[in-house]
């Protein structure tokens, strides 16, 4: 019954139905994309016994573990205003628009045209004789021609060349989306890292100033002992040298603090000095949580945006191999024209002015000096490069996590040792100062103990800062944070 209905239609409708059937059932040449198989370890090798849990975690809003409202505010403003993020979003829109350009080839193109021409035939040419009203007549030397109508063409995607290109464009869109998420992960970690470094630097400046005040008192003490005839000029010179050396460290730290504020301003899409009033006052370094869930290595492949981006780039490269392969096969097109043509404009709308033509076209390249096969080799090489890039992204991500785990765990050990060192050096400084005031030890003991205290306190603050920034690096390596803005 269906075949009977089809064959009763006009020739154009039969051709159209055949073309639709071919398009819907046509094959797609070339390889199909499959998620690459990558072996990952079952457990992380660098997981410390304390502070890290391998329980599954999405690490979505990881910066909230620092419990710092100002950091939360900076993160929110950066996500809303960062220019790198806006650039990545623009690239997503570009990829979507390009997909529309490619997908349009799946549909017919229809053009409307209208022309007018006036021609004059040579008087020395043979007269044009035609039939008119049952009697022969000679066409005039000068003649008008009015023509208007629709012309359409449609490439029938039998072997999937266009559909493979659409498949590649869809993968490009996904790649652009994962690229934006990767930019977001980097942005979150940069904001947190710069903020933590700022707070650590401000704390180091405060400790330096406290030590400067302590060393000034020691200098006053040595001068007083010299004036009383109990000391010597060497003690005074050594005290002055220690004081000025400590004072010399302040400007570089103040410069680093200003630079961190400037960097945060740019990350928030503002002028560098915009955050100076807000961030110039000292605040403590946010402490790390007692337990951090990181999940298993197998979860990393689905979470890290750079891995997913590489996967989509591989999918796009695979589809382009198929599009290139389809050029080896014939292409089929359906073209047609429906319009009106008349020598007199008043007769243009009459039924007798109607003209049309429709017909299929087959194009099959027979000789192209190897261009098509060379292009296939190009696309195969690009697919191989994309696969290598994917495997490299997986290995690099595993390395990032392992390194971040080791750095986080070992820095915590360093911090514990420095805390004990600070306590011991503080006791030594107090004891040596008291003994020197009583004349029981020389000033060298005071000098050594104060220098050791100053150094250990500075190293402890720097270690506190590194513990926090190493945790940020761990969250970044895990690919957390992009889920807040999909």
C-alpha positions in Angstrom: 0.0 0.0 0.0 2.8 2.4 0.8 4.6 1.6 -2.4 1.4 2.1 -4.4 0.9 5.6 -2.9 4.5 6.6 -3.6 4.4 5.5 -7.2 1.3 7.4 -7.9 3.0 10.7 -7.0 4.9 13.0 -9.3 8.5 12.4 -10.3 9.8 15.1 -7.9 7.9 13.7 -5.0 9.2 10.2 -5.7 12.8 11.5 -5.9 12.3 13.4 -2.6 11.0 10.3 -0.9 13.9 8.3 -2.1 16.3 10.9 -1.0 14.8 11.0 2.5 14.9 7.2 2.7 18.6 7.2 1.7 19.5 9.9 4.2 17.8 8.2 7.1 19.2 4.8 6.3 22.6 5.8 4.8 25.7 4.5 6.5 28.5 6.6 8.0 31.9 5.6 6.9 35.0 6.0 9.2 35.6 5.0 12.8 33.1 5.5 15.6 34.4 7.1 18.8 34.7 5.0 22.0 35.9 6.1 25.3 39.6 5.2 25.5 40.6 2.5 28.0 43.1 3.8 30.5 44.5 1.9 33.5 44.5 3.8 36.7 45.8 2.7 40.1 43.3 1.4 42.7 44.7 3.7 45.5 46.9 6.7 45.8 50.4 5.9 46.9 51.0 9.2 48.7 48.0 9.2 51.1 49.2 10.1 54.6 47.9 8.2 57.6 46.2 11.3 59.0 44.3 14.2 57.5 43.3 12.5 54.2 40.4 10.2 53.5 39.9 8.3 50.2 36.1 8.3 50.7 34.3 9.6 47.6 33.9 13.3 47.4 32.8 15.8 44.7 35.0 18.6 46.2 32.5 21.0 44.8 32.9 24.1 47.1 36.3 23.1 48.5 37.3 26.7 49.4 34.6 26.7 52.1 36.7 24.3 54.2 38.9 27.3 55.2 35.8 28.9 56.8 36.9 32.4 55.6 34.0 34.7 54.6 36.3 37.0 52.8 37.8 34.2 50.7 34.2 33.1 49.8 33.4 36.6 48.7 36.4 36.9 46.5 35.6 33.5 44.9 32.0 34.6 44.1 33.1 37.9 42.6 35.9 36.2 40.5 33.4 33.7 39.1 31.1 36.5 38.1 33.7 38.9 36.6 36.9 37.2 35.6 37.9 38.0 32.1 39.5 34.7 31.3 36.3 33.0 32.2 34.3 35.3 30.0 36.7 34.6 27.1 36.1 30.8 27.6 32.3 31.4 27.6 32.7 33.4 24.3 34.5 30.4 22.8 31.6 28.1 23.8 29.2 30.5 21.9 31.6 30.4 18.9 31.6 26.6 18.9 27.8 26.4 19.1 27.5 28.9 16.2 30.0 26.8 14.1 27.9 23.7 14.8 24.9 25.6 13.3 27.0 26.4 10.2 27.9 22.7 9.7 24.5 21.3 10.5 22.8 23.6 8.0 24.4 21.4 5.2 22.0 18.6 6.3 19.0 20.6 4.9 18.1 22.0 1.5 19.2 25.5 0.5 16.5 27.6 -1.2 17.2 30.9 -3.0 14.9 33.4 -4.4 16.0 35.2 -7.5 14.6 37.7 -10.0 16.2 39.0 -13.2 15.5 41.3 -16.0 17.4 41.6 -19.2 17.0 43.3 -22.5 18.9 41.8 -25.5 19.4 42.9 -29.1 20.0 40.2 -31.7 22.5 40.9 -34.5 20.8 42.0 -37.7 23.3 40.0 -39.7 22.4 36.7 -38.0 19.8 34.3 -39.3 16.3 35.2 -38.2 14.8 33.3 -35.3 11.6 31.6 -36.4 9.1 30.3 -34.0 5.5 29.3 -33.7 3.0 31.8 -32.6 -0.7 31.5 -32.8 -0.5 28.8 -35.4 1.5 31.0 -37.8 5.3 31.3 -38.0 6.8 34.6 -37.0 10.2 36.1 -36.8 11.5 37.1 -33.3 12.3 40.8 -33.0 15.8 42.0 -32.9 15.3 43.6 -29.4 13.7 41.6 -26.7 12.9 41.8 -22.9 13.1 38.8 -20.6 11.6 38.8 -17.1 12.4 35.8 -14.8 11.7 35.1 -11.1 11.6 31.9 -9.1 13.1 29.6 -6.5 16.1 27.4 -6.9 16.9 24.7 -4.4 19.8 22.3 -3.9 20.2 19.5 -1.4 23.2 17.3 -0.8 22.0 13.9 0.3 24.3 12.7 3.0 24.5 9.0 2.0 28.0 8.2 3.4 27.8 10.5 6.4 30.3 13.2 5.4 28.0 16.0 6.8 26.9 13.9 9.8 30.5 13.2 10.8 31.2 16.9 10.6 28.2 17.6 12.8 29.5 14.9 15.2 32.9 16.7 15.3 31.2 20.0 15.9 29.2 18.6 18.8 32.5 17.3 20.3 34.0 20.8 19.8 31.2 22.3 21.8 31.7 19.8 24.6 35.5 20.5 24.5 34.8 24.2 24.8 32.5 23.6 27.7 35.2 21.5 29.5 37.8 24.1 28.7 35.7 26.7 30.5 35.4 24.4 33.5 39.2 24.0 33.4 39.6 27.7 33.4 37.2 27.9 36.3 39.2 25.3 38.3 42.4 27.3 37.7 40.7 30.6 38.6 39.4 29.2 41.9 42.8 27.9 42.9 44.6 31.2 41.8 42.2 33.3 43.9 42.6 31.0 47.0 46.4 30.7 46.6 47.0 34.5 46.3 44.7 35.2 49.2 46.4 32.7 51.4 49.8 34.0 50.4 48.7 37.5 51.2 47.6 36.5 54.7 50.8 34.6 55.2 52.9 37.5 54.1 51.0 39.9 56.3 51.5 37.6 59.3 55.3 37.4 58.5 55.5 41.2 58.4 53.8 41.4 61.8 56.2 38.9 63.3 59.2 40.8 61.8 58.0 44.0 63.4 57.6 42.2 66.7 61.1 40.9 66.5 62.3 44.4 65.4 60.8 45.8 68.6 62.5 43.1 70.6 65.8 43.7 69.0 65.5 47.5 69.6 65.1 46.7 73.3 68.2 44.6 73.1 70.1 47.4 71.4 69.0 49.8 74.1 70.2 47.3 76.7 73.6 47.0 75.2 73.9 50.8 74.9 72.9 51.2 78.5 75.5 48.7 79.6 78.1 50.4 77.5 77.3 53.8 79.1 77.5 52.1 82.5 80.9 50.7 81.7 79.5 47.1 81.8 79.5 46.4 78.1 81.5 47.0 75.0 81.2 48.5 71.6 81.2 45.1 69.9 77.9 44.1 71.6 76.4 47.4 70.4 77.6 46.9 66.8 76.3 43.3 66.8 72.9 44.4 68.1 72.7 47.2 65.5 73.6 44.7 62.7 70.9 42.2 63.8 68.3 45.0 64.0 69.1 46.5 60.5 69.2 43.0 58.9 65.7 42.2 60.3 64.4 45.7 59.2 65.7 45.0 55.6 63.3 42.1 55.2 60.2 44.2 55.7 60.1 46.1 52.4 60.3 43.0 50.2 57.5 41.4 52.1 55.4 44.5 51.9 56.0 44.6 48.1 54.9 40.9 47.8 51.7 41.6 49.8 50.8 44.5 47.5 51.5 42.4 44.4 49.2 39.7 45.8 46.4 42.3 46.2 47.0 43.6 42.7 46.8 40.0 41.3 43.5 39.4 43.2 42.1 42.6 41.7 42.9 41.5 38.2 41.5 38.0 38.9 38.2 39.7 39.9 38.2 41.6 36.6 39.0 44.9 38.2 41.9 47.4 38.3 44.9 46.1 40.3 44.5 48.6 43.2 40.8 48.1 43.6 41.1 45.7 46.6 43.8 47.6 48.5 41.3 49.1 51.0 39.6 45.8 51.5 42.7 43.5 51.9 45.4 45.7 53.4 44.5 45.0 57.0 46.1 41.8 58.4 44.0 38.8 59.1 45.1 35.3 60.2 45.9 32.5 57.7 42.8 30.3 57.5 43.5 26.9 59.1 43.1 23.7 57.1 40.4 21.1 58.1 41.3 18.1 60.1 40.1 15.7 57.4 40.1 16.1 53.6 38.2 13.5 51.4 39.9 13.0 48.0 38.2 10.0 46.5 39.9 7.3 44.3 42.1 7.6 41.2 39.3 6.2 39.0 37.1 9.2 39.9 39.7 11.6 38.6 39.0 10.7 34.9 35.4 11.9 35.2 36.1 14.9 37.4 39.2 16.6 35.9 38.1 19.1 33.2 41.4 18.9 31.3 41.0 15.1 30.9 37.4 15.5 29.7 38.4 18.3 27.3 41.2 16.0 25.8 38.6 13.2 25.5 36.2 15.5 23.5 39.1 16.6 21.3 39.8 13.0 20.6 36.1 12.5 19.7 36.2 15.4 17.3 39.4 14.1 15.7 37.8 10.7 15.3 34.7 12.1 13.6 36.8 14.2 11.2 38.5 11.0 10.0 35.1 9.7 9.0 34.3 13.0 7.2 37.5 12.8 5.3 36.9 9.2 4.4 33.5 10.0 3.0 35.1 12.1 0.3 36.3 8.8 -1.3 32.7 8.0 -2.1 30.3 9.6 -4.6 28.1 12.5 -3.4 24.5 12.8 -4.4 22.6 16.1 -4.7 19.1 17.0 -5.7 18.6 20.3 -7.5 15.6 22.0 -8.8 14.1 25.3 -10.0 10.5 26.6 -10.0 9.8 30.0 -11.5 8.2 32.3 -14.0 9.6 33.5 -17.3 8.1 35.9 -19.8 9.1 38.5 -22.4 6.4 40.8 -21.2 6.0 41.7 -17.6 2.2 41.7 -17.8 2.4 38.0 -18.8 4.8 37.0 -16.1 2.1 35.8 -13.6 0.2 33.7 -16.2 0.3 29.9 -15.9 1.8 29.7 -19.3 5.0 31.5 -17.9 5.6 28.6 -15.4 8.9 26.7 -15.8 10.6 24.1 -13.6 13.3 21.5 -13.6 14.4 19.0 -11.1 16.9 16.2 -11.1 19.6 14.4 -9.2 23.3 15.0 -9.5 26.1 12.5 -8.8 29.7 13.6 -8.3 32.5 11.1 -7.8 36.1 12.3 -7.9 38.0 9.9 -10.1 41.5 11.6 -10.0 42.7 14.2 -7.6 46.4 13.3 -7.3 46.0 11.7 -3.9 44.4 14.8 -2.2 41.6 12.9 -0.5 43.8 10.0 0.7 46.4 12.5 2.0 43.7 14.4 3.8 42.6 11.1 5.4 46.2 10.5 6.6 46.2 14.0 8.0 43.1 13.3 10.0 44.4 10.0 11.2 47.6 11.6 12.4 45.5 14.3 14.2 43.5 11.5 15.8 46.6 9.8 17.0 47.9 13.1 18.4 44.6 13.6 20.3 44.8 10.1 21.8 48.4 10.7 22.9 47.3 14.1 24.4 44.5 12.3 26.3 46.8 9.7 27.7 49.3 12.4 28.7 46.5 14.4 30.4 45.6 11.3 32.4 49.2 10.6 33.5 49.8 14.3 34.3 46.7 14.5 36.4 47.7 11.4 38.4 51.1 12.9 38.9 49.6 16.2 40.1 47.5 14.5 42.7 50.4 12.3 44.0 52.7 15.3 44.2 50.1 17.4 46.0 49.4 14.6 48.5 53.1 14.3 49.3 53.7 18.1 49.5 50.6 18.5 51.8 51.6 15.6 54.1 55.3 16.5 54.4 54.6 20.2 55.0 52.4 19.3 57.9 55.3 17.4 59.4 57.6 20.4 58.8 55.1 22.6 60.6 54.9 20.4 63.6 58.7 20.5 63.9 58.8 24.3 63.5 56.2 24.7 66.2 58.5 22.9 68.6 61.5 24.9 67.4 59.7 28.2 68.0 58.8 27.2 71.5 62.4 26.2 72.3 63.9 29.3 70.7 61.5 31.6 72.6 62.6 30.0 75.9 66.3 30.4 74.9 65.8 34.0 73.9 64.1 34.8 77.2 66.8 33.0 79.2 69.7 34.6 77.4 68.3 38.1 77.7 67.8 37.7 81.4 71.3 36.3 81.9 72.9 39.0 79.8 71.1 41.7 81.8 72.6 40.1 84.9 76.0 40.0 83.3 76.2 36.2 83.4 76.6 35.6 79.7 78.0 37.7 76.8 75.8 39.3 74.1 76.7 36.7 71.6 74.3 34.3 73.3 71.5 36.9 73.1 72.3 37.6 69.5 72.2 33.9 68.5 69.0 33.1 70.3 67.2 36.2 69.0 68.3 35.4 65.4 67.2 31.8 65.8 63.8 32.9 67.2 63.2 35.3 64.4 64.1 32.8 61.8 62.0 30.0 63.3 59.0 32.2 63.7 59.2 33.4 60.1 59.6 29.8 58.9 56.6 28.6 60.9 54.4 31.2 59.4 55.7 30.4 55.9 55.0 26.7 56.7 51.5 27.5 57.8 51.0 29.3 54.5 52.5 26.4 52.5 50.2 23.9 54.2 47.1 25.9 53.2 48.4 26.6 49.6 49.4 22.9 49.2 45.8 22.0 50.1 44.6 24.4 47.4 47.0 22.7 45.0 45.5 19.3 46.0 42.0 20.4 45.4 43.1 21.9 42.0 44.8 18.6 41.1 41.6 16.8 42.0 39.7 19.0 39.5 37.2 20.3 42.1 35.1 23.4 41.9 33.8 23.6 38.4 30.5 22.0 39.4 29.3 25.3 41.0 28.8 26.8 37.5 27.9 24.2 34.9 
